[in-house]
Amino acid sequence: MDKRQSLLEEIGKTNDINLPNLIAEIYEMYTKETNNFLKKWQKGCIINAITAYYAGLNSPPFFRLCRTNLELALELEENISKDPKYLPLLNKYDGISEDILNDTIQQLGSQ
């Protein structure tokens, strides 16, 4: 079983408190991604997962949204729509620097 498939299975099994560990593992895969399209896709999904995780601390149903975004981050390229109306969404998170994203991941891990 490959790492992607293993993480997909783990997302469904892990309890909410361990979601930061999964976010960190998926972030690690993101840092090694060479496909620009997938890298932008994954960055957006990871940022959305982090946002949902923090919301989940106050409202547990948001943990489900966090899981969904983690699953989306692991999606294969051929399963992601290339419809031009969706492509601007890939650039939505360009303003968030890699340093800020990395620092946020580090903060999640220290909680």
C-alpha positions as CSV (number, residue, x, y, z in Angstrom):
1,M,0.0,0.0,0.0
2,D,1.4,3.4,-0.9
3,K,1.7,6.4,1.5
4,R,-1.3,8.2,0.0
5,Q,-3.6,5.2,0.4
6,S,-2.3,4.6,3.9
7,L,-3.0,8.2,4.9
8,L,-6.5,8.0,3.4
9,E,-7.3,5.0,5.6
10,E,-5.8,6.6,8.7
11,I,-7.9,9.8,8.2
12,G,-11.1,7.7,8.7
13,K,-9.7,5.9,11.8
14,T,-7.9,8.6,13.8
15,N,-9.6,10.5,16.6
16,D,-10.0,14.2,16.4
17,I,-7.2,15.1,18.7
18,N,-4.7,13.3,16.4
19,L,-5.7,15.3,13.3
20,P,-2.7,17.7,13.6
21,N,-0.4,14.7,13.1
22,L,-2.2,13.8,9.9
23,I,-2.0,17.4,8.7
24,A,1.7,17.4,9.3
25,E,2.2,14.1,7.4
26,I,0.2,15.4,4.4
27,Y,2.1,18.7,4.6
28,E,5.3,16.7,4.4
29,M,4.1,15.1,1.2
30,Y,3.1,18.5,-0.1
31,T,6.7,19.9,0.4
32,K,8.0,17.1,-1.8
33,E,5.4,17.5,-4.6
34,T,6.9,18.5,-7.9
35,N,3.7,18.8,-9.9
36,N,2.8,22.6,-9.7
37,F,-0.9,21.9,-10.2
38,L,-1.0,19.3,-7.4
39,K,1.1,21.5,-5.2
40,K,-1.4,24.4,-5.4
41,W,-4.3,22.0,-4.9
42,Q,-2.7,20.4,-1.9
43,K,-1.8,23.8,-0.4
44,G,-5.4,25.0,-0.5
45,C,-6.7,21.7,1.0
46,I,-4.1,21.8,3.8
47,I,-5.0,25.4,4.6
48,N,-8.7,24.6,4.6
49,A,-8.0,21.6,6.8
50,I,-6.1,23.7,9.3
51,T,-8.9,26.3,9.4
52,A,-11.5,23.5,10.0
53,Y,-9.4,21.9,12.7
54,Y,-9.2,25.2,14.7
55,A,-12.9,25.7,14.2
56,G,-13.5,22.1,15.4
57,L,-11.9,22.9,18.7
58,N,-15.0,25.0,19.5
59,S,-17.5,23.1,17.4
60,P,-16.6,19.4,16.9
61,P,-18.6,19.0,13.6
62,F,-15.9,21.0,11.9
63,F,-13.5,18.1,12.5
64,R,-15.4,16.3,9.7
65,L,-14.7,19.2,7.4
66,C,-11.0,18.9,8.4
67,R,-11.0,15.2,7.4
68,T,-12.7,16.0,4.1
69,N,-10.0,18.5,3.2
70,L,-7.3,16.1,4.2
71,E,-8.8,13.5,1.9
72,L,-9.1,16.1,-0.9
73,A,-5.4,16.9,-0.5
74,L,-4.5,13.3,-1.3
75,E,-6.7,13.2,-4.4
76,L,-5.0,12.0,-7.6
77,E,-4.5,14.7,-10.3
78,E,-6.7,12.9,-12.8
79,N,-9.6,13.1,-10.4
80,I,-9.4,16.9,-10.0
81,S,-11.4,19.1,-12.4
82,K,-9.4,21.2,-14.8
83,D,-12.5,23.3,-15.6
84,P,-11.3,26.9,-16.3
85,K,-13.9,28.3,-13.9
86,Y,-12.3,26.4,-11.0
87,L,-8.7,27.1,-11.8
88,P,-8.6,30.6,-10.2
89,L,-9.3,28.9,-6.9
90,L,-5.9,27.2,-7.1
91,N,-4.3,30.7,-6.9
92,K,-6.4,31.7,-3.9
93,Y,-3.7,30.8,-1.4
94,D,-0.7,32.1,-3.3
95,G,-0.5,35.0,-0.8
96,I,0.2,32.7,2.1
97,S,4.0,32.2,2.2
98,E,5.6,28.8,2.7
99,D,7.2,30.1,5.9
100,I,3.8,31.0,7.4
101,L,2.3,27.6,6.4
102,N,5.3,25.8,7.9
103,D,5.1,27.8,11.1
104,T,1.4,27.0,11.4
105,I,2.1,23.3,10.9
106,Q,4.8,23.5,13.6
107,Q,2.4,25.2,16.0
108,L,-0.2,22.5,15.4
109,G,2.3,19.9,16.3
110,S,3.2,21.5,19.6
111,Q,-0.4,21.6,20.9
